Each structure stands twice: as structure tokens, then as C-alpha cells.
């Protein structure tokens, strides 16, 4: 933006807001949107592929090493040290996001409600969008009470078309029929599962973790909690969008075809959403109801992240050393804000040191 002068700062900030209105990885969608504005459909494809490909190839290489040598005891101890650090990284993300998203008692109450319901096993999609609607409805009632405005003027400013509400509302219903509980594994189902993730996951990339655990671990039983933690660890170790975790999981489940299909599935909706939202982006940004729903999605997503943190922590924090590694890592992240890769490498060193001390 600053060096090439392709877009001014005001427009750039506007694009960030627009990409936050649609599901998917915001950073990837921003790159895709910039390419679309610069060179149309060709720019959209080139920008998206160039943004995703380096991280995908790196994750693919690591996935090959993991599958080839993952049974070695040294590798197990490596992840023994890494996983507590990943728990700390997720906890730091929740803390930082919570300070921004939890604004007042309403957001806190709804977040706690979503967290409790998640821990009781309620479907992630229901909680994400149900929490958003509940938050938006409560905010609307507050606005109407405080300002005494009619319903239409609060929800839809002049020029905003109601069809956009229907478009957003159909996303969870369409995706809900893609995945069936307990389905046997196939590469087609793998593609459709990650296509669903790409079409419905809002907010921070860490929100993806709730969907991964609910579908791949609990419903489909394709992964164990340990394998999911390993996949998240690799996603943290490599640069690029967190969504490239799909590449790692796809390779673990079905080799090269699985890696490519999972990656295609999770990023494909982003390539489609950008040209769809572009014609109405300005009007959506001006609508009060989009801000209400987006705030609600963020609050629900934060609660889901917290629930996943509790569940993954039960598997990663197994003894005094792992608890100490997680707590020290969290303190370092909060106080000094280093690059998390260094902490992950330190955790790996701790795991290998313990392996050598115990003699394998």
C-alpha cells in the first residue's frame, strides 16, 4: 500500500472492514480483494494463490516429515514440549481478543452462556450463529430503548437491501447439510468438510479450532485430540494463514491428494465471497445490523475458542513440567510479546531434553 501506492489508506481500512463481514481468513481475503481490485478475476486468483502457496508448501513438507517419522519416540517428546506452548499462545490470543470484544456485561454474559453450552456438547454452528443473533437482538433492544427509534431505522439504513440478510442467513443452513455425523472417510467428504469450514468460520483463525475438534475429532473420529494438537502446533510454527492447518490435516488423513483437497476446500469460499460481496460492500458497511451481528459473532467465537482451550489443555497439560511450560510461556507472551515461534522452539528443546534425560 505505502510503497506501490496501489490504494490509499482510507480505502485499505475500508477493505479490512469488508473482509471482516464475511466468513473465512480475513488476511487471505484482504489479499484476494486487493488483487481483485487491481486486476479483476486474474488478479484475484494470482493474489490468493501467491498468498496461500508458500505457507501451504511449507506445511506440506512438515506434514511429510511428521507422517514419515512421527512414530519415533523423539518426535513424541518434541510435541510433548511444543503443545503446552501452543496452549499458552491460544490463551494469549483469547486474552487479547477478549479485551477488545468483551465490552460490557451483555457480551460477557453471552460469552459465558456460549462457553457453557459448548462444554455441554451443543453444535458449534448453532452456538456461533445463535450467539450472534442473540447478541444482535439484545443490542437492538437496547438501541430501541435508549433512542426510541423504529425497528426499520435501527436495522436498515436508507439504501440497504434486505436480500443481503437472506444471503448471510443461508450460509449456516447450507453448510449444515454438507456434513453428516459419523460419516465414513473419503476424499470427497474431506473436501466437503473443509469447504464447510471455509464457508462458515468467522473471526480469528483460532475459531477454526472449535470446528476442527467438533467435526474431525468428536463427530467423524478422523483425528485424535493429540493429532489435532500436533496440527495446531505446526500451524503456529509456520508463517502464513492459520487455515493452512488444513494442509497438514489433509496430508495426515489422505496424503498428497488429501492435503490439496483440504486446502482447496477451506480457501475456495474466500475466492467466491469477494466478488459476491463487492457490489454491496459499501452499503453493508453502513448498516447498523451488520455491526451488531459481527460483534455477536466475535463474542461467540471467543467463547468457542475458550472451550477448545479447556479441552485441548486437558490433553497437553499432563504433568508439572507441561503446566510450568504453559504458564511461563503465557507470562512471557503477555509481558514481552515475542515472536511465538521462538517459544515453540524452546518448548521443542524442553521436550527433547526430557527425552534425553529419561533415556528414551
C-alpha positions in Angstrom: 0.0 0.0 0.0 2.7 2.5 1.0 5.4 1.5 -1.4 3.4 0.8 -4.6 0.6 3.4 -4.0 -2.0 1.0 -5.5 -4.6 2.0 -2.9 -5.0 4.8 -0.4 -5.1 4.3 3.4 -8.7 5.1 3.8 -9.7 2.6 1.1 -7.4 0.0 2.6 -9.0 0.3 6.1 -12.4 0.0 4.4 -11.4 -3.2 2.8 -10.4 -4.6 6.2 -13.8 -3.9 7.4 -15.5 -5.5 4.4 -13.5 -8.7 4.8 -14.5 -8.9 8.4 -18.1 -9.1 7.3 -17.7 -12.4 5.5 -16.6 -15.9 6.7 -13.1 -17.1 6.2 -9.5 -16.0 6.9 -9.5 -12.2 6.9 -5.9 -11.7 5.9 -6.2 -14.1 2.9 -9.5 -12.4 1.9 -7.8 -9.0 2.1 -5.1 -10.1 -0.3 -7.6 -11.6 -2.6 -9.7 -8.4 -2.6 -6.7 -6.3 -3.3 -5.8 -8.5 -6.3 -9.4 -8.3 -7.5 -9.5 -4.5 -7.4 -6.1 -4.3 -9.1 -6.6 -6.8 -12.0 -10.1 -8.3 -11.8 -10.6 -12.1 -11.8 -7.0 -12.8 -12.8 -5.7 -10.6 -10.0 -8.0 -12.3 -7.6 -6.5 -15.7 -8.5 -2.9 -14.6 -8.6 -3.0 -12.7 -5.3 -4.8 -15.5 -3.5 -2.6 -18.3 -4.8 0.6 -16.3 -4.1 -0.5 -15.5 -0.6 -1.5 -19.1 0.3 1.0 -21.2 -1.6 4.3 -20.5 0.4 2.7 -21.5 3.7 0.9 -24.4 2.2 4.1 -25.9 0.7 6.0 -25.4 3.9 3.2 -27.1 5.9 3.1 -29.9 3.3 6.8 -30.6 3.8 6.5 -30.7 7.6 3.4 -33.0 7.3 5.5 -35.4 5.2 8.2 -35.5 7.9 5.5 -35.9 10.6 3.9 -38.9 8.8 7.2 -40.5 7.9 9.0 -40.1 11.2 6.1 -39.4 13.6 6.4 -42.8 15.3 9.9 -42.2 16.5 9.9 -41.5 20.3 11.9 -38.3 19.8 9.1 -36.8 17.8 6.6 -37.6 20.5 8.8 -35.8 23.1 9.2 -33.0 20.6 5.4 -32.4 20.6 5.3 -33.0 24.4 7.2 -29.8 24.8 5.5 -27.8 22.0 1.9 -28.5 22.9 1.9 -26.6 26.2 3.4 -23.6 24.4 0.6 -23.8 21.8 -2.0 -23.8 24.7 -0.3 -20.6 26.0 -0.4 -19.0 22.6 -4.1 -19.7 22.3 -4.7 -18.4 25.8 -2.9 -15.2 24.9 -5.0 -14.8 21.8 -8.1 -15.2 23.8 -6.9 -12.7 26.4 -6.1 -10.1 23.8 -9.3 -10.6 21.8 -11.3 -10.6 25.0 -10.0 -7.2 26.0 -11.3 -5.8 22.6 -14.5 -7.8 22.2 -16.0 -8.0 25.7 -17.5 -4.6 26.0 -19.9 -4.5 28.9 -21.9 -7.1 30.8 -24.1 -8.2 27.8 -21.1 -9.5 25.9 -19.7 -11.2 29.0 -23.0 -13.0 29.8 -23.5 -14.2 26.2 -19.8 -15.4 26.0 -20.2 -17.4 29.2 -23.5 -18.8 28.0 -22.0 -20.0 24.7 -19.0 -21.4 26.6 -21.2 -23.5 29.0 -23.4 -24.7 26.1 -20.3 -25.7 24.1 -18.8 -27.7 27.0 -22.2 -29.4 27.2 -21.9 -30.5 23.6 -24.1 -28.1 21.7 -23.3 -27.9 18.0 -20.7 -25.3 17.1 -22.6 -23.8 14.2 -25.7 -23.3 16.4 -23.6 -21.6 19.1 -21.7 -19.4 16.7 -24.7 -18.0 14.8 -27.2 -18.4 17.6 -24.9 -16.3 19.9 -24.5 -13.7 17.1 -28.3 -13.4 16.7 -28.9 -13.3 20.4 -26.3 -10.6 20.9 -27.6 -8.6 17.9 -31.2 -8.8 19.2 -30.2 -7.7 22.6 -28.2 -4.8 21.2 -31.1 -3.8 19.0 -33.5 -3.8 22.0 -31.0 -1.6 23.9 -30.7 0.8 21.0 -34.5 1.0 20.6 -35.0 1.5 24.3 -32.3 4.2 24.6 -33.1 6.0 21.3 -36.8 5.2 20.9 -36.3 4.5 17.2 -38.5 2.4 14.9 -37.3 -1.1 14.1 -36.6 -0.4 10.4 -34.4 2.6 11.0 -32.3 0.8 13.5 -31.7 -2.3 11.4 -31.7 -1.0 7.9 -30.4 2.5 7.0 -31.5 4.0 3.7 -30.3 2.1 0.6 -29.6 -1.2 2.4 -31.4 -4.1 0.7 -33.0 -6.9 2.8 -31.8 -9.5 0.3 -28.3 -9.3 1.9 -29.8 -10.5 5.2 -31.1 -13.6 3.4 -27.8 -14.2 1.8 -26.0 -14.2 5.1 -28.7 -16.2 6.8 -28.5 -19.1 4.3 -24.8 -19.7 4.9 -25.1 -21.8 8.1 -28.2 -23.7 6.8 -26.5 -24.7 3.5 -23.3 -25.8 5.2 -25.1 -27.7 7.9 -26.3 -30.3 5.3 -22.9 -30.8 3.8 -21.5 -32.7 6.8 -23.3 -35.7 8.4 -22.3 -37.0 11.8 -20.4 -40.3 11.8 -19.7 -40.4 8.0 -17.1 -42.8 6.8 -13.9 -41.3 5.4 -13.5 -40.4 1.8 -11.5 -37.7 0.0 -14.8 -36.2 -1.2 -16.1 -35.9 2.3 -12.7 -34.5 3.3 -13.1 -31.8 0.7 -16.7 -31.0 1.6 -15.8 -30.8 5.3 -13.1 -28.2 4.8 -15.3 -26.4 2.3 -17.8 -26.1 5.1 -15.2 -24.7 7.4 -14.1 -22.1 4.9 -17.8 -21.1 4.4 -18.8 -20.6 8.0 -15.8 -19.8 10.2 -15.8 -16.2 11.3 -13.4 -14.1 13.4 -9.9 -15.1 14.4 -8.3 -18.1 12.7 -8.4 -19.7 16.1 -12.2 -20.0 15.8 -11.4 -22.8 13.3 -10.2 -24.9 16.2 -13.7 -25.3 17.6 -14.9 -26.6 14.2 -12.0 -28.9 13.7 -12.4 -30.5 17.1 -16.2 -30.8 16.9 -16.2 -32.4 13.4 -12.9 -34.2 12.9 -12.4 -35.4 16.5 -15.9 -35.8 18.0 -18.3 -36.4 15.1 -16.2 -38.1 12.3 -13.5 -39.6 14.5 -10.8 -38.9 11.8 -8.4 -37.4 14.3 -7.5 -37.7 18.0 -7.1 -34.8 20.3 -3.3 -35.4 20.2 -3.2 -35.3 16.4 -5.3 -32.1 16.4 -2.8 -30.5 18.9 0.0 -31.6 16.6 -1.7 -30.0 13.6 -2.2 -26.7 15.5 1.4 -26.8 16.7 2.6 -27.0 13.1 0.2 -24.2 12.1 1.8 -22.0 14.8 5.3 -22.9 13.8 4.9 -21.8 10.1 4.2 -18.4 8.7 1.0 -17.7 6.7 -2.7 -18.1 7.5 -3.7 -20.4 10.3 -6.1 -22.0 7.8 -3.1 -23.9 6.3 -3.6 -26.2 9.2 -6.0 -27.8 6.7 -3.0 -28.8 4.5 -1.4 -30.7 7.4 -4.6 -32.5 8.4 -5.4 -33.4 4.8 -2.0 -34.9 4.3 -2.2 -36.9 7.6 -5.6 -38.3 6.5 -5.0 -38.9 2.8 -1.5 -38.0 1.6 -0.9 -35.5 -1.2 -4.5 -35.6 -2.6 -5.9 -35.1 0.9 -3.6 -32.1 1.5 -4.5 -30.4 -1.8 -8.3 -31.1 -1.5 -8.4 -29.9 2.1 -6.5 -26.7 1.3 -8.7 -26.1 -1.8 -11.9 -26.7 0.2 -11.1 -24.3 3.1 -9.9 -21.4 0.9 -12.3 -21.8 -2.1 -15.2 -19.9 -0.4 -12.9 -16.9 0.1 -12.3 -16.6 -3.6 -16.1 -16.7 -4.2 -17.2 -14.4 -1.4 -15.1 -11.4 -2.5 -16.7 -10.9 -5.9 -20.1 -11.6 -4.4 -19.8 -9.0 -1.6 -18.0 -6.3 -3.7 -21.1 -4.8 -5.3 -22.8 -4.3 -2.0 -19.8 -3.8 0.3 -20.3 -0.1 0.9 -24.0 -0.5 1.8 -23.2 -3.4 4.1 -20.6 -1.4 5.9 -23.2 1.4 6.6 -25.8 -0.9 8.0 -26.1 -1.0 11.8 -27.3 -4.6 11.8 -24.1 -5.8 10.3 -22.1 -4.3 13.1 -24.4 -5.8 15.7 -24.2 -9.3 14.2 -20.4 -9.1 13.6 -19.9 -8.1 17.2 -22.1 -11.0 18.3 -20.1 -13.5 16.1 -16.9 -12.3 17.6 -18.2 -12.8 21.1 -19.5 -16.3 20.4 -16.2 -17.2 18.6 -14.2 -16.0 21.6 -16.3 -18.3 23.8 -15.8 -21.3 21.5 -12.0 -20.6 21.5 -12.1 -20.7 25.3 -14.0 -24.0 25.2 -11.4 -25.6 22.9 -8.6 -24.2 25.1 -10.1 -26.0 28.1 -10.5 -29.3 26.2 -7.1 -29.2 24.5 -5.4 -28.2 27.7 -6.6 -31.4 29.3 -4.5 -33.3 26.7 -1.5 -31.0 26.6 -1.0 -30.3 30.3 -0.4 -33.7 31.7 2.2 -33.1 34.5 4.1 -30.4 36.4 6.6 -29.7 33.6 3.9 -29.1 30.9 1.9 -26.9 33.3 5.1 -24.9 34.1 6.0 -24.6 30.4 2.5 -23.3 29.6 2.4 -20.8 32.4 5.9 -19.4 31.8 5.1 -19.1 28.1 1.9 -17.3 28.8 3.7 -14.8 31.1 6.4 -14.2 28.5 3.8 -13.6 25.8 1.8 -11.2 27.8 4.7 -9.3 29.2 7.3 -9.2 26.4 5.2 -10.2 23.2 8.0 -12.1 21.5 7.5 -14.0 18.2 5.7 -17.2 19.2 8.0 -19.3 17.0 10.9 -18.8 19.5 8.7 -20.1 22.3 7.7 -23.1 20.2 11.3 -23.9 19.5 12.1 -23.5 23.2 9.2 -25.9 24.0 10.6 -28.4 21.5 14.0 -28.2 23.1 12.5 -28.9 26.5 10.7 -31.9 25.2 13.9 -33.3 23.6 15.9 -32.6 26.8 13.4 -34.6 28.8 13.6 -37.4 26.2 17.4 -37.5 26.6 17.2 -37.3 30.4 14.8 -40.2 30.6 16.9 -42.1 28.1 14.1 -42.5 25.5 
